[in-house]
Amino acid sequence: MAASRHGVANTPSGADAALVAAYEESLATRPNRTREAYLRDVGVLKALAGQASITTLPAATLRRFLAALHARGLSGRSLARILSGWRAFYRFVLERDPALKENPCAGMRAPKSTRRLPAVLSPDEAVRLVAIDGDDTLSIRDRALFELAYSSGLRLSELAGLDLGAVDLSTGEVRVWGKGSKERIVPVGGPAREAIRTWLTVRAGLPVGDAHAMFVGRSGRRIGPRAIESRLAAWARKRGLGRHVHPHMLRHSFASHVLQSSGDLRAVQEMLGHASIASTQVYTHLDFQYLAKVYDEAHPRAKSKAKPRRKDAKPVKDSR
């Protein structure tokens, strides 16, 4: 096998193409977005490698690739996601190619970037958004869907995958399986329970396409994540919010508003299903921002400025 001028072995493009095709097949059971992201990351790797075989790239070369991407303006967050995709690909290669002794991405870290605070709705905005009026099938379903999202802080995938048996309206609880198939039970508020009861009455009259799905369309088939995103964005425009709203914003708003009211970070962590308290601590910053805003608007000395001195004013003598 010939070596390139960079010290990386070259290989016929067909070998890499076959490997990527096998990798794509191994991702068939993953969610569409995850599969697309992982394949996109491999595409970036192939583009950076040029004629070199992506299976023989040493760690030093991969670090240069990351540096090149960083120089193009990619944030630490984006680089960390790409690096995660590369690790996943090389884990797959390790299982198939005995010549690869270790994952070249092992121990590699992306440069840190400033952590952006999640966008949230105010309590008034959130209530105005989810309190959807209308007696048609989709409006009734959407109210139940978004009342639940805001009431319980569910992820988009959890909403789309929710089954009828997961919600107990008598106890006011919803059972969901989050990341890593980790189960958690979250309270469901009164308005959400009432909206779900109304929706279940309407749902009973729809054709059965998916007997287990909680949220379905007119055809009776389970509603997908993209449809949920589209419906929420449309309702945000109708309700006059003046900005793009996505399902995760309802989850962020749920966490921020519960923390503002209770101050119980551990409880919020448990309800969100975060494995680490560090993931939940971002909402303490949002809470402080809210308190600072209230202070600035309410305290008479919060934004006091020294009055300009009159030109004809005489200096005050020190009488000490």
Buried (B, 14 or more C-beta within 10 A) or exposed (E): EEEBEBEBBBBEEEEBEEBBEEBEEBBEEEEEEBBEBBBEBBEBBBEBBEEBBBBBBEBEBBEBBBEEBBEEEBBBBBBBBBBBBBBBBBEBBBEEEEEBEEBBBEEBEBEEBEEEEBBBBEBEBBEBBBEBEEEEBBBBBBBBBBBBBBBBBBBBBBBBBBBBEBBEBEEBBBBBBBEEEEEBBBBBBEBBBBBBEBBBEBBEEBEEEBEEBBBBBEEBBBBBBEEBBEBBBEBBEEBEBEEEBBBBBBBBBBBBBBBBEEEEBEEBBBBBBBEEEEEBBBBBEBBEEBEEEEEEEEEEEEEEEEEEEEEEEEEEEEEE
